[in-house]
Amino acid sequence: MNSTCRSCPKTALNQNFNIKLKSYDEFIIALAGNPNVGKSTVFNALTGLKQHTGNWPGKTVSNARGNYRYKDKRFTLVDLPGTYSLLANSVEEQVARDFICFGKPDATIVVADATCLERNLNIVLQIMELTDKVVLCINLMDEAKRKGILVDIEKLKRKLGIPVVATIARKGEGLDNLMDKTYNIALGLETTSPKQVQYPKVIEDKIDKISKQLQNTLKDKLNTRWVALRLMEGDTTILESIGMFVLDKKDTYIEREGTCIYGYQ
């Protein structure tokens, strides 16, 4: 489902996101989730002291990147800004969306709070629309237990169609399983079938119509269904990102309902 940049994906990471890799054998893992779910704790537990911070290119938003090794493979973990959605209503949301969509991470770990899972699943479903390489980390399981909340991990796996791992990151519990599932997804050893949200027929018909128009321009470089949904929501920032990361500099237009809404001339 992920997009294809004009150059090699690993090179594009340096050019577009200022992420310099030591070798092309490294695997890039995005770490996403709502604020205050223990995402930084997961990041610190996995990377230890092998991390550094900086800013996203052209943005005032900072990021943290770190490394860890698992089964003789090197992984670069990119800690995305904590956001409640990927609808690009803020710079943080746009940064997170663009990296998952255009940075082509080998896997995306989404950290959720076990004590308020329903609210956290919003961003999980949005990321599952972008990529099928997703691992859901249900953190703070001890807090959920203390509050009498039972999280059925196996049922979540079946409902969502992706790996789900329970953790207590501050105690290091479940992190080996998290790394193992991430390893399997990144190396293609385990396949997923992420649940896709189905909308009423009138909306699905509109999605289908716009998707067909987008196909001529995007040519499998990006999930046209996802782009169609963003356009229907009036998200113009996705057009800017498509122009920056996907389209060649030539006469290319994206049309909706017969109206040109983006193009290079």
Backbone bond lengths (Angstrom), bond angles and torsions (degrees), N, CA, C in turn:
res aa  C-N    CA-C-N  psi(-1)  N-CA   C-N-CA  omega(-1)  CA-C   N-CA-C  phi
1 M - - - 1.451 - - 1.524 112.02 -
2 N 1.329 115.52 -19.89 1.457 117.27 -174.86 1.516 111.75 -71.26
3 S 1.343 115.77 160.86 1.450 120.92 -178.31 1.510 111.56 -81.40
4 T 1.326 116.04 169.15 1.451 122.78 178.18 1.512 108.83 -120.13
5 C 1.317 117.76 122.45 1.454 121.03 178.93 1.525 109.26 -80.03
6 R 1.319 115.43 170.18 1.452 119.80 -175.65 1.531 112.44 -71.41
7 S 1.332 117.20 -20.33 1.449 120.18 178.55 1.520 109.01 -120.78
8 C 1.315 116.40 -176.96 1.460 121.10 178.54 1.527 109.98 -55.35
9 P 1.344 117.88 134.97 1.462 120.46 -176.34 1.521 113.81 -54.37
10 K 1.343 117.96 -40.05 1.459 120.01 -178.29 1.527 111.13 -67.53
11 T 1.332 116.62 -39.12 1.459 120.43 176.71 1.519 110.56 -66.69
12 A 1.320 115.55 -39.29 1.465 120.59 -179.10 1.522 111.66 -62.74
13 L 1.321 117.36 -30.02 1.461 120.02 177.69 1.521 110.83 -60.64
14 N 1.326 116.35 -39.69 1.456 120.91 177.96 1.520 110.47 -70.67
15 Q 1.319 116.57 -46.89 1.457 121.27 -176.60 1.527 112.66 -65.71
16 N 1.328 116.64 -43.23 1.460 120.98 -172.28 1.526 114.43 -95.48
17 F 1.349 116.73 -28.94 1.464 119.21 -173.10 1.528 113.30 -127.21
18 N 1.331 116.63 6.77 1.460 121.78 177.49 1.526 112.14 56.46
19 I 1.320 115.89 40.46 1.463 121.30 176.76 1.520 107.87 -111.44
20 K 1.325 115.49 109.76 1.455 121.53 -177.27 1.526 108.68 -98.12
21 L 1.320 115.88 122.82 1.454 121.31 -179.51 1.522 110.65 -99.01
22 K 1.322 115.86 146.66 1.453 120.11 179.00 1.524 111.65 -74.97
23 S 1.333 116.35 -27.61 1.458 119.97 178.13 1.519 108.90 -155.76
24 Y 1.323 115.51 163.12 1.462 120.65 179.48 1.523 111.74 -78.20
25 D 1.328 116.50 -1.94 1.466 120.64 177.87 1.524 112.22 -88.08
26 E 1.313 116.69 -5.89 1.467 119.53 179.20 1.517 110.89 -71.24
27 F 1.318 115.43 149.68 1.452 121.39 175.97 1.524 108.90 -109.20
28 I 1.335 116.06 134.08 1.458 122.07 -178.33 1.520 109.78 -98.49
29 I 1.320 116.18 124.00 1.458 121.99 -179.42 1.525 108.75 -119.10
30 A 1.317 117.28 124.51 1.469 121.77 174.75 1.523 108.86 -89.50
31 L 1.325 115.56 140.94 1.467 121.98 177.99 1.521 107.94 -117.36
32 A 1.327 116.81 113.15 1.461 121.67 -173.85 1.525 110.77 -124.62
33 G 1.342 115.19 168.56 1.460 119.88 176.46 1.510 112.09 151.68
34 N 1.323 115.51 170.45 1.461 121.91 176.58 1.520 110.38 -66.60
35 P 1.335 118.49 161.42 1.468 120.27 170.86 1.528 110.66 -63.61
36 N 1.318 115.74 151.56 1.471 122.75 172.20 1.523 114.39 63.04
37 V 1.336 116.41 36.67 1.461 119.52 175.78 1.531 111.40 -110.76
38 G 1.333 116.34 4.65 1.458 120.63 -177.66 1.514 113.01 88.88
39 K 1.329 116.77 19.30 1.472 120.51 -179.27 1.529 111.40 -61.57
40 S 1.320 116.46 -43.87 1.471 119.71 179.67 1.525 111.22 -65.01
41 T 1.321 116.56 -33.13 1.461 120.25 177.48 1.521 110.59 -65.92
42 V 1.322 116.50 -42.11 1.461 120.85 176.22 1.530 109.63 -62.41
43 F 1.324 116.32 -45.58 1.467 121.20 179.73 1.524 111.16 -58.51
44 N 1.327 116.68 -49.35 1.469 120.78 -178.27 1.524 111.74 -65.71
45 A 1.324 116.57 -37.31 1.467 120.01 -179.22 1.525 111.48 -66.52
46 L 1.333 116.97 -35.58 1.465 120.44 -178.30 1.524 112.24 -80.37
47 T 1.326 116.96 -38.23 1.473 120.01 -172.11 1.518 113.92 -99.20
48 G 1.322 117.95 -19.80 1.462 120.38 -179.34 1.512 112.12 59.67
49 L 1.334 117.50 -126.71 1.462 122.22 -179.29 1.525 112.03 -91.78
50 K 1.335 117.23 -1.38 1.464 120.49 -177.03 1.523 109.85 -87.95
51 Q 1.338 116.52 65.64 1.456 120.54 -176.71 1.519 110.44 -149.73
52 H 1.324 115.05 161.17 1.456 120.36 174.99 1.518 108.47 -152.96
53 T 1.322 116.25 163.89 1.463 121.21 -177.64 1.524 110.16 -119.76
54 G 1.322 114.81 161.10 1.460 121.54 177.71 1.512 108.69 -170.55
55 N 1.324 116.43 -168.28 1.460 121.36 177.71 1.520 109.85 -112.34
56 W 1.332 116.03 150.79 1.445 120.09 172.37 1.528 108.37 -68.19
57 P 1.323 117.90 142.74 1.473 120.35 -178.86 1.524 112.38 -53.75
58 G 1.324 115.87 124.70 1.458 121.45 177.16 1.515 114.47 76.10
59 K 1.361 117.43 6.17 1.459 121.00 -177.99 1.526 109.90 -123.77
60 T 1.330 115.15 155.70 1.468 119.68 174.10 1.521 111.35 -89.58
61 V 1.319 116.66 -2.44 1.459 121.83 -179.62 1.528 109.14 -77.49
62 S 1.321 116.16 129.96 1.462 120.12 -179.20 1.525 110.70 -87.27
63 N 1.324 115.20 161.77 1.459 119.78 175.43 1.517 109.25 -141.60
64 A 1.303 115.06 161.64 1.461 121.65 176.32 1.520 108.10 -124.35
65 R 1.323 115.18 138.11 1.455 120.70 177.66 1.511 108.33 -131.29
66 G 1.304 116.02 143.28 1.454 120.40 -179.94 1.512 110.99 -148.91
67 N 1.316 115.86 171.73 1.462 120.91 -177.34 1.522 111.03 -127.60
68 Y 1.302 115.04 150.46 1.459 120.98 170.05 1.520 108.57 -149.90
69 R 1.313 116.70 159.18 1.458 121.70 177.93 1.520 109.34 -115.09
70 Y 1.327 114.47 141.80 1.457 119.73 177.25 1.522 107.70 -148.62
71 K 1.330 115.71 127.10 1.463 121.95 -178.33 1.530 111.35 51.40
72 D 1.326 116.19 45.72 1.463 123.30 176.82 1.528 114.00 65.43
73 K 1.318 117.62 16.48 1.457 122.13 175.53 1.522 109.04 -112.94
74 R 1.328 115.65 144.75 1.456 121.13 179.22 1.528 109.70 -98.69
75 F 1.321 115.95 131.44 1.460 122.15 -179.34 1.530 110.00 -121.10
76 T 1.320 116.28 134.58 1.458 121.87 172.76 1.517 107.47 -104.76
77 L 1.325 115.98 119.14 1.462 122.72 -177.21 1.524 108.75 -100.01
78 V 1.336 117.06 122.40 1.461 122.82 -178.66 1.527 108.51 -108.23
79 D 1.328 115.87 113.80 1.467 121.67 -177.76 1.527 109.11 -83.92
80 L 1.319 117.16 106.55 1.461 122.05 -178.76 1.534 110.52 -78.95
81 P 1.339 117.67 157.21 1.464 119.83 177.80 1.520 111.20 -58.20
82 G 1.335 116.69 140.37 1.454 120.56 176.60 1.520 110.22 -68.35
83 T 1.335 117.25 124.33 1.459 121.41 -177.98 1.527 109.21 -139.96
84 Y 1.329 115.32 158.12 1.460 120.88 177.17 1.529 111.84 -92.39
85 S 1.326 117.15 -13.66 1.463 120.62 177.87 1.518 108.77 -159.01
86 L 1.336 115.93 177.13 1.469 122.14 175.76 1.521 110.21 -117.26
87 L 1.324 117.24 29.69 1.461 121.02 -176.50 1.521 112.65 -84.62
88 A 1.319 116.82 5.86 1.472 123.32 173.40 1.519 112.98 59.07
89 N 1.327 116.12 41.04 1.467 120.24 173.43 1.518 111.42 -85.34
90 S 1.318 117.30 -5.56 1.459 122.28 178.84 1.525 108.31 -144.47
91 V 1.337 116.27 166.01 1.469 120.42 177.95 1.518 110.03 -61.94
92 E 1.340 116.42 -39.05 1.467 120.42 -179.54 1.530 111.35 -60.70
93 E 1.324 115.78 -44.26 1.460 119.86 179.81 1.529 111.27 -65.24
94 Q 1.325 116.21 -39.74 1.466 119.74 -179.98 1.526 111.08 -66.35
95 V 1.325 116.67 -40.68 1.470 120.61 178.66 1.524 110.52 -61.63
96 A 1.340 115.99 -47.14 1.467 120.25 -179.21 1.523 110.85 -62.84
97 R 1.332 116.28 -45.40 1.461 120.92 179.83 1.526 111.71 -61.32
98 D 1.327 116.98 -47.52 1.457 120.68 -175.47 1.525 111.83 -65.31
99 F 1.345 116.83 -36.50 1.459 117.62 -179.16 1.523 110.87 -69.43
100 I 1.321 117.61 -43.35 1.462 119.90 179.20 1.520 110.52 -65.47
101 C 1.319 115.94 -39.74 1.463 121.33 -174.90 1.524 112.49 -78.39
102 F 1.332 117.43 -46.36 1.461 121.69 -171.48 1.526 113.85 -108.56
103 G 1.335 117.60 -18.36 1.460 120.59 178.36 1.517 112.74 -79.46
104 K 1.335 116.44 -13.15 1.455 122.70 178.24 1.522 113.22 51.65
105 P 1.342 119.34 54.52 1.470 119.21 174.79 1.519 110.42 -61.59
106 D 1.328 115.91 149.00 1.462 120.67 179.84 1.524 111.49 -70.62
107 A 1.320 116.68 -21.95 1.465 122.15 173.56 1.517 107.85 -161.48
108 T 1.322 116.10 154.96 1.463 121.41 175.15 1.516 109.00 -123.81
109 I 1.334 115.86 121.57 1.467 121.58 173.82 1.521 107.50 -92.73
110 V 1.330 116.99 124.95 1.454 121.22 175.41 1.526 107.74 -108.21
111 V 1.336 115.96 119.45 1.463 120.89 -179.31 1.524 109.07 -93.64
112 A 1.324 116.29 130.32 1.460 122.00 179.46 1.522 109.82 -126.71
113 D 1.316 115.64 153.80 1.463 123.09 179.77 1.530 108.58 -90.82
114 A 1.322 116.41 119.77 1.463 120.64 -177.76 1.523 112.95 -63.26
115 T 1.343 117.79 -20.52 1.469 120.48 -177.37 1.524 112.97 -83.50
116 C 1.342 117.57 -15.09 1.482 120.25 178.30 1.523 108.54 -143.71
117 L 1.309 114.92 56.28 1.458 121.82 -170.72 1.524 112.63 -65.00
118 E 1.328 117.07 -37.14 1.465 119.51 -177.25 1.529 111.25 -58.49
119 R 1.328 116.72 -43.81 1.465 119.96 179.37 1.521 111.03 -66.60
120 N 1.329 117.09 -38.05 1.461 121.43 -177.20 1.524 113.30 -71.65
121 L 1.317 117.91 -24.66 1.460 120.49 -176.48 1.524 112.80 -68.86
122 N 1.321 117.84 -15.78 1.471 120.90 178.10 1.529 110.84 -57.54
123 I 1.315 116.41 -51.22 1.466 119.28 -178.43 1.530 111.06 -71.54
124 V 1.325 117.15 -29.63 1.467 120.31 176.85 1.526 110.03 -60.54
125 L 1.335 117.12 -47.82 1.464 121.35 -179.60 1.529 111.26 -64.26
126 Q 1.335 116.60 -36.92 1.465 119.63 178.56 1.528 111.41 -65.20
127 I 1.321 116.80 -41.39 1.464 120.29 179.53 1.529 110.38 -68.94
128 M 1.320 116.58 -34.08 1.462 120.37 177.22 1.521 111.98 -66.81
129 E 1.335 118.07 -20.99 1.465 121.20 172.58 1.526 111.43 -74.44
130 L 1.330 116.66 -25.20 1.456 122.04 -177.09 1.519 113.51 -87.72
131 T 1.324 116.28 -37.57 1.454 120.04 -173.41 1.524 110.14 -149.75
132 D 1.328 116.35 149.72 1.464 120.06 175.49 1.530 111.41 -96.57
133 K 1.327 116.85 0.12 1.471 121.01 179.58 1.527 109.84 -95.02
134 V 1.331 115.82 70.33 1.459 121.90 -172.98 1.524 110.32 -124.45
135 V 1.331 115.18 138.96 1.460 122.44 171.33 1.529 107.48 -124.87
136 L 1.316 116.81 126.27 1.465 121.01 179.51 1.520 109.52 -95.42
137 C 1.321 115.81 123.09 1.472 123.25 178.44 1.526 108.31 -105.21
138 I 1.319 117.21 109.92 1.465 121.71 177.42 1.521 107.56 -89.78
139 N 1.321 116.27 102.18 1.457 121.57 -175.36 1.536 111.26 -96.01
140 L 1.326 115.38 171.18 1.471 122.75 178.41 1.532 111.77 62.08
141 M 1.320 116.06 38.45 1.459 120.42 179.49 1.526 111.85 -64.33
142 D 1.329 116.98 -29.30 1.469 119.65 178.07 1.520 111.06 -68.67
143 E 1.329 117.46 -37.56 1.458 120.75 177.55 1.527 110.61 -66.57
144 A 1.319 116.47 -38.84 1.461 120.08 177.97 1.526 110.71 -63.27
145 K 1.325 116.35 -43.07 1.462 120.39 178.69 1.519 111.23 -62.38
146 R 1.331 115.76 -40.71 1.469 119.96 -179.99 1.519 111.38 -63.62
147 K 1.340 116.72 -30.75 1.464 121.19 179.85 1.527 112.92 -91.61
148 G 1.331 115.89 5.29 1.457 119.95 178.15 1.513 113.88 76.83
149 I 1.343 116.97 23.52 1.460 121.72 -179.46 1.523 109.22 -99.40
150 L 1.331 116.29 125.30 1.455 122.00 178.60 1.528 109.28 -103.80
151 V 1.309 117.08 124.03 1.463 122.14 177.72 1.520 108.67 -107.46
152 D 1.319 116.32 118.19 1.462 122.16 -179.26 1.536 108.35 -87.11
153 I 1.321 116.55 94.14 1.462 122.41 -175.55 1.535 111.64 -62.08
154 E 1.329 116.44 -43.79 1.463 120.01 -178.25 1.517 111.78 -64.44
155 K 1.332 116.98 -38.74 1.464 119.92 179.12 1.526 110.78 -67.20
156 L 1.349 116.14 -38.15 1.463 119.85 177.05 1.521 111.16 -62.16
157 K 1.321 117.08 -41.04 1.465 121.05 177.47 1.521 110.52 -57.29
158 R 1.323 116.02 -46.26 1.464 120.29 -177.40 1.528 110.75 -67.92
159 K 1.323 117.25 -41.85 1.467 120.84 -176.85 1.525 112.20 -69.54
160 L 1.349 116.50 -39.88 1.463 120.66 -175.26 1.520 113.15 -89.99
161 G 1.309 117.17 -27.08 1.458 120.41 179.77 1.519 114.17 78.19
162 I 1.328 116.96 21.72 1.462 121.84 178.99 1.533 109.21 -135.12
163 P 1.344 118.84 162.98 1.463 120.27 176.05 1.535 110.94 -64.85
164 V 1.320 116.19 138.85 1.464 122.28 178.25 1.519 107.83 -128.40
165 V 1.330 116.48 128.71 1.466 121.92 -176.42 1.523 109.58 -125.47
166 A 1.313 116.67 131.75 1.466 122.01 176.23 1.527 109.38 -89.72
167 T 1.338 117.02 133.28 1.471 120.34 -179.77 1.521 112.03 -137.96
168 I 1.305 113.73 157.22 1.470 122.88 164.11 1.521 103.51 -127.45
169 A 1.317 116.22 84.94 1.470 121.98 -167.05 1.513 112.83 -59.93
170 R 1.343 116.97 -38.76 1.464 118.20 -176.55 1.532 112.46 -66.89
171 K 1.338 116.69 -17.75 1.462 121.09 176.57 1.526 111.61 -104.87
172 G 1.315 116.08 -1.11 1.457 120.32 179.80 1.516 114.33 78.45
173 E 1.316 117.60 7.99 1.465 120.84 -175.84 1.533 110.56 -81.68
174 G 1.312 116.24 131.71 1.457 122.26 177.49 1.520 114.77 86.70
175 L 1.321 118.03 -5.74 1.466 120.20 -175.71 1.531 112.71 -70.97
176 D 1.335 117.13 -33.54 1.465 119.37 176.10 1.526 110.34 -62.65
177 N 1.323 115.95 -41.98 1.465 120.12 178.24 1.524 110.65 -65.67
178 L 1.343 116.51 -37.86 1.467 120.93 177.87 1.524 110.48 -62.52
179 M 1.324 117.04 -46.34 1.459 120.17 178.52 1.522 111.53 -63.61
180 D 1.329 117.19 -36.56 1.450 121.01 -179.40 1.530 111.14 -65.93
181 K 1.341 116.56 -45.75 1.461 120.35 178.86 1.531 111.09 -65.60
182 T 1.321 116.28 -39.57 1.463 120.19 178.57 1.522 110.64 -64.58
183 Y 1.305 116.63 -40.86 1.468 122.71 176.21 1.526 110.09 -57.61
184 N 1.324 116.59 -48.04 1.467 120.88 -177.60 1.534 111.81 -63.04
185 I 1.344 116.40 -41.33 1.462 119.97 -179.53 1.528 110.43 -69.97
186 A 1.328 116.93 -44.45 1.467 121.13 -177.43 1.531 111.58 -63.31
187 L 1.321 116.92 -37.78 1.466 120.86 -178.11 1.533 112.79 -90.57
188 G 1.337 116.69 1.05 1.453 119.88 178.68 1.513 114.38 74.45
189 L 1.334 116.95 21.23 1.464 120.66 -179.56 1.522 112.30 -83.74
190 E 1.307 116.32 -14.38 1.463 122.08 179.90 1.527 108.35 -136.66
191 T 1.318 116.08 129.93 1.458 120.44 179.95 1.525 110.73 -99.81
192 T 1.311 115.72 156.81 1.458 120.78 -179.10 1.530 109.74 -125.91
193 S 1.313 115.56 163.10 1.470 122.58 175.25 1.524 108.18 -135.43
194 P 1.354 116.69 72.80 1.464 119.95 -174.07 1.527 112.40 -59.56
195 K 1.321 115.89 136.19 1.457 121.36 177.43 1.528 109.88 -65.33
196 Q 1.315 116.41 132.88 1.455 121.69 177.15 1.522 109.87 -107.75
197 V 1.305 116.08 133.73 1.455 121.16 179.75 1.526 109.39 -68.20
198 Q 1.320 117.15 129.95 1.458 122.20 176.27 1.523 109.19 -104.09
199 Y 1.327 115.85 129.13 1.452 122.15 -176.85 1.534 110.04 -101.28
200 P 1.339 117.22 167.77 1.471 119.72 175.63 1.526 111.19 -54.65
201 K 1.333 116.44 154.74 1.459 122.12 -173.01 1.524 113.01 -54.69
202 V 1.329 117.83 -40.08 1.460 119.92 -177.86 1.532 110.65 -62.38
203 I 1.324 117.00 -35.01 1.465 121.03 177.88 1.521 110.49 -75.65
204 E 1.342 116.77 -43.06 1.462 120.18 179.14 1.528 111.07 -60.58
205 D 1.336 117.00 -38.75 1.468 119.95 177.97 1.526 111.19 -62.93
206 K 1.319 115.97 -40.35 1.465 120.20 179.06 1.534 110.83 -67.48
207 I 1.340 116.03 -40.89 1.464 120.58 177.23 1.523 110.16 -58.96
208 D 1.331 115.71 -45.56 1.464 120.75 -178.57 1.534 111.12 -62.16
209 K 1.324 116.98 -41.51 1.462 121.40 -179.09 1.528 111.36 -64.01
210 I 1.336 116.17 -46.76 1.460 120.13 -179.40 1.526 110.76 -68.21
211 S 1.341 116.75 -38.63 1.469 120.87 -179.39 1.515 111.35 -59.79
212 K 1.332 116.87 -40.67 1.461 120.50 179.91 1.526 110.92 -64.40
213 Q 1.337 116.92 -37.28 1.459 120.47 177.97 1.533 110.74 -68.76
214 L 1.315 116.57 -35.90 1.464 120.96 -178.98 1.524 112.28 -71.23
215 Q 1.326 117.01 -28.73 1.453 120.95 -173.67 1.520 112.73 -58.34
216 N 1.323 117.51 -38.33 1.470 120.73 -179.42 1.520 112.07 -63.09
217 T 1.336 116.46 -31.41 1.462 120.38 -178.14 1.522 112.20 -89.64
218 L 1.326 117.35 -46.00 1.466 120.53 -173.21 1.527 112.43 -82.70
219 K 1.332 117.57 -28.38 1.470 122.23 173.59 1.530 112.74 47.71
220 D 1.316 116.55 54.32 1.467 123.18 176.48 1.532 113.89 66.89
221 K 1.312 117.32 10.23 1.461 119.53 176.67 1.527 111.74 -78.68
222 L 1.305 116.18 -15.24 1.459 120.96 -176.76 1.518 108.18 -154.62
223 N 1.315 116.94 150.77 1.463 122.73 178.85 1.526 109.39 -67.06
224 T 1.342 116.77 105.92 1.465 120.24 -174.68 1.527 112.51 -66.10
225 R 1.320 117.32 -31.15 1.474 119.95 177.51 1.522 110.03 -61.67
226 W 1.339 115.38 -44.90 1.468 119.91 -179.41 1.530 110.80 -64.55
227 V 1.334 116.96 -42.86 1.469 120.25 178.90 1.525 110.10 -63.29
228 A 1.332 116.99 -41.69 1.464 120.78 179.48 1.530 110.94 -58.89
229 L 1.321 116.74 -42.40 1.464 120.62 178.30 1.523 111.53 -61.80
230 R 1.336 116.26 -41.15 1.467 119.76 179.67 1.530 110.50 -65.18
231 L 1.320 116.96 -40.54 1.461 120.49 -179.85 1.531 110.88 -66.44
232 M 1.310 116.67 -38.58 1.461 120.52 178.17 1.525 111.78 -64.97
233 E 1.341 115.42 -27.38 1.462 120.22 177.45 1.528 112.09 -83.56
234 G 1.344 116.43 -4.73 1.459 120.32 179.77 1.512 114.18 80.75
235 D 1.329 117.34 22.69 1.465 121.55 -178.85 1.523 109.98 -82.53
236 T 1.314 117.08 99.12 1.470 120.82 -179.31 1.530 112.40 -79.74
237 T 1.330 117.85 -17.34 1.465 119.55 -178.93 1.522 111.31 -66.39
238 I 1.330 117.91 -27.23 1.461 119.08 178.78 1.522 110.33 -66.84
239 L 1.331 117.40 -29.83 1.461 120.75 177.88 1.519 110.52 -66.85
240 E 1.325 116.27 -41.35 1.456 120.66 177.77 1.534 110.51 -62.56
241 S 1.325 116.10 -42.21 1.460 120.07 -178.70 1.526 111.69 -68.51
242 I 1.327 116.44 -39.32 1.467 119.80 176.33 1.525 110.06 -60.47
243 G 1.333 116.38 -43.65 1.455 120.08 178.42 1.512 112.46 -62.89
244 M 1.319 116.75 -35.31 1.472 121.34 -177.77 1.521 112.78 -76.87
245 F 1.347 116.31 -41.34 1.459 119.60 -169.34 1.528 115.13 -106.81
246 V 1.341 118.13 -18.21 1.466 119.54 -169.94 1.516 113.72 -118.32
247 L 1.330 117.66 -53.22 1.463 120.41 -168.10 1.515 112.96 -77.68
248 D 1.328 115.59 145.62 1.452 121.42 172.06 1.519 109.30 -77.99
249 K 1.321 116.82 156.91 1.464 121.38 -179.73 1.536 110.09 -79.82
250 K 1.284 114.58 79.06 1.458 120.14 177.48 1.520 107.32 -151.31
251 D 1.309 116.70 177.08 1.463 120.37 -178.30 1.525 109.46 -67.73
252 T 1.308 116.84 99.59 1.451 122.39 -178.70 1.511 108.46 -136.42
253 Y 1.322 116.07 130.41 1.454 119.85 -176.57 1.522 110.78 -128.50
254 I 1.297 114.07 143.27 1.455 120.97 170.62 1.514 106.31 -110.14
255 E 1.329 116.26 124.92 1.450 119.68 -177.22 1.520 110.68 -115.66
256 R 1.308 114.85 148.05 1.451 121.05 173.69 1.510 107.54 -136.71
257 E 1.330 116.37 125.51 1.453 121.91 -179.94 1.537 111.11 53.92
258 G 1.364 115.98 35.82 1.457 119.55 176.57 1.503 114.99 79.64
259 T 1.334 118.42 7.12 1.452 121.83 -177.77 1.517 110.04 -115.15
260 C 1.330 117.69 128.15 1.458 120.94 178.13 1.522 109.04 -68.03
261 I 1.339 117.04 123.33 1.458 119.50 -179.99 1.525 111.85 -116.56
262 Y 1.320 116.87 -5.23 1.459 118.74 175.77 1.505 109.53 -162.90
263 G 1.318 118.17 146.27 1.465 118.73 175.43 1.496 112.62 -178.70
264 Y 1.311 115.26 153.96 1.456 122.09 169.35 1.520 107.69 -101.09
265 Q 1.304 116.05 143.83 1.453 119.24 177.00 1.529 108.95 -130.49
